Amino acid sequence: MKAVFKACGKQYYAEEGSVLYLEKLDAKEGDKITFDEVLMLDDKVGSPLIKGAKVEAKVIKHGKQKKIKVYKYRQKKKYRRTQGHRQPYTKVEISKVIG
C-alpha cells in the first residue's frame, strides 16, 4: 500500500518497507512511531485527511546531514561571513500502512 502522510510540517510519500529521512523527532532508536495525518492512500484522496488511516514506522537512527556552507559578502565593503550548517535528521523505516 502507498501513502502520503504529514510529519514535521512536510509531506512524505511512503510504501511498506521504504526508508525515509525525516526532520529530527523526539524518539529513541528502536521506538515505533505512528503518523495519523494521512493525506492519500493508494488512489483515495481525503479532504483534507483520510479518517482511520495510519502509517506505522520504526526509528532506525538519528544523525546529521552533510555540511553546507553559507557564504555572505558585500562587494566593495570588506564584509565576508562564512558559516556552516548540518541539519539533524531521523531515519525511519515504514513497517505498516493501515487504511
N, C-alpha and C positions, 0 to 999 in steps of 0.2 A: 504494500500500500504506500502511496505517496502522499505527502502533506506539506503544506506551507503553514508555518507557525510563527508566532511573535515572541521574541525573547530579547531582553536588554535593549528595547527600543528599536529593534531591527526585525526584518522578516527573513526567515531561513527556509530553504527547500530541503526536505529530508525524505529518505526512504529507510526501511528497516535495514540495519547493518551499516549505514553510512556513518562517516566520521566527520564532525564539524568542529570548527574553531569559533567559539562564542566569546563575547566580552567576558571579563572576569566575573565569576559567580562566587557567592559565599557558600561553598560546599566543599567537603573533603574528598580526596581521591577515593574512588570506590563507592561513593554515595550514589543513590538513584534519585533522579530529578523528574518531575512531571510538569509538562508545559500544557496549560489548559486553554490558551488562546490560539485555537486552530482556525485559520482563515480559509483553507481549502483542503479537501480530501479527494484524491483522485480527480474527478471532474465536478464534484459537488462544491459549489461556492456558497458560503454563508453571507449573511448580511447583518452585521459585519463578521460575526463568529458562528461557527458550527456548534450547536449545543451537544454536549455529551462526548465530544471528541477530545482525545488527549494524545500527547506524544511523550513516551517514556524514554529516558536516556540515562546512561551511566557515565560518571565523571572518570576520565582516564588520567588526566594530569593537568597541572597548572604550569604556565611558563610565560616567557616574554618573546615577542616577535623580534625580527631583525631590527637593528638600529637604523633610524632615518636621521638625516642631518637637515637642520633648518638653518638657512643662512640668510641674514638680512643685511642690507647695506644701503647707504645713500651716496649716490655719486657726488664727487667733489666736496664732500663734507667730512671725510675721515671717520665715518661711522660704519663699523663692521661688527656683527654679532653672529657667533656660531653656537648652535645648541643642538643636542642630540635627544632623541626620544625613542623609548622602547615600550610599545603597547602591551599590557598584560592580557593574557587570554586563558580560556579554559577549554581543553579538548574533551569533547564528549562523543560517545558512540550511541546511536539511536537503536534502542532494543525493540520497542513496540510502537506501532501506530494504531490506536484504538479509535474506531469510528462507529 
